[in-house]
Amino acid sequence: MNILYLSLSYIPSRRASSVQVMRMCEAFAAVGHSVTLVGKRPEADATLAPDPFAFYGVRRTFELDLVARPPRRGGGLVYAVGVVRHVLAARRDVDLVYSRDLLGGWIATELGLPTAYEAHGVFDREWQRGLWRRMVNAPSFRGLVPISNAMIGELERVDLLPRARPIVVAHSPASRPAACGARAACATPPRIAYVGSIYPGRGIELVLRVAKRMPGCTFHIIGGSDSEVERWRTGEVPTNVTFRGFCAPATLPALYRDMDVLLMPYPHAGIHGATRRLDTAKYCSPMKMFEYMAAGVPIVASDLPVLQEVLVDGRNALIAAANDDVAWARAIDRLLHDRALRVALAETAFADLAEFTPEARVSRILAGLAPTGSNRPGSRTAPGRSTAA
């Protein structure tokens, strides 16, 4: 099958979304499909990586077509025109348009092309919702792929669910895991890490408070732009906290394995994506959760209901009340002093990851989408413990 993947990501870039789309295209290719990824060509950070495939640590098994998105007023329109050209050029040969670009997905359905849309947010502007409804209810639409079961409820609440097409729940993909062997002994001093974005709403404040309570441990905060790191460093930061800045995606697996505990300190509200406009705390599916599971390192995570679609307290992670630094310090300390628990949680999380690898994810998605020409009523499928709406 020939798949045209439409993305809004700059490639290469520091955003998690760009990592996800590269891994998804690699996975589509791995299960036997021909794939072309359309993304944005960066200008300001063009030297970030001369080879995007090496930067992301993915195999060169698909085509990468980057379209200019000038950093000026009207740049979005320039990019949209470039996407339309790609869709028009591929319309005779494409078997599926897989999109994370609302405008691109809508255009594809208007042209009658088989289209699936992967949803990472719930649009709040009326013109976006209008395009969405036309797209998901078009005859050529093959199915919706939300990243969590909780997102289905949010979409239903604002009347954005397709009327008669499949809904296939697929949490964010992890990297290909290496052979797991959870480390029995902790480092001296123990190393605790958070990896990801560091702008407000990611829980960095909680990590700093926990670090104050645990002076015998070192805390490593990995991610963020240089300016974001500098803003945190100029504040009140405990001496046992190190802001290490951005690390290329290909280097992260080894870095994870060097830690003793990995943290997901999300608050119950205020989790924002790149636009900083929508709060995704109810339905997010953080890529770091699956990255952590692949590492063979125990996890402490906030008690957000959406995270508990995957993480189960005492089974594959420890769950602590969001924003309760006492509870977080207690959970971390428990892991550091209980070798058997530390190993059991890490090994169970690694075993659970089998249903969340990129290859497993794309296979489940393609199996759940309506075949070309189908008008069957919508179905809803989800992996493992996740309960479909």
Secondary structure by P-SEA (a helix, b strand, c coil): cbbbbbbccccccccaaaaaaaaaaaaaaaabbbbbbbbbbbcccccccccccccccccccbbbbbbbbccccaaaaaaaaaaaaaaaaacccccccccccaaaaaaaaaaccbbbbbbccccccaaaaaaaaaaaacccccbbbbccaaaaaaaaaacccccbbbbbbbcccccccccccccccccccbbbbcccccccccaaaaaaaaaaacccbbbbbbbbcaaaaaaaaaccccccccccccccccccaaaaaaccbbbbccccccccccccccccccccccaaaaaaaaccbbbbbcccccccccccccccbbbcccccaaaaaaaaaaaaacaaaaaaaaaaaaaacccccaaaaaaaaaaacccccccccbbbbbccccccc
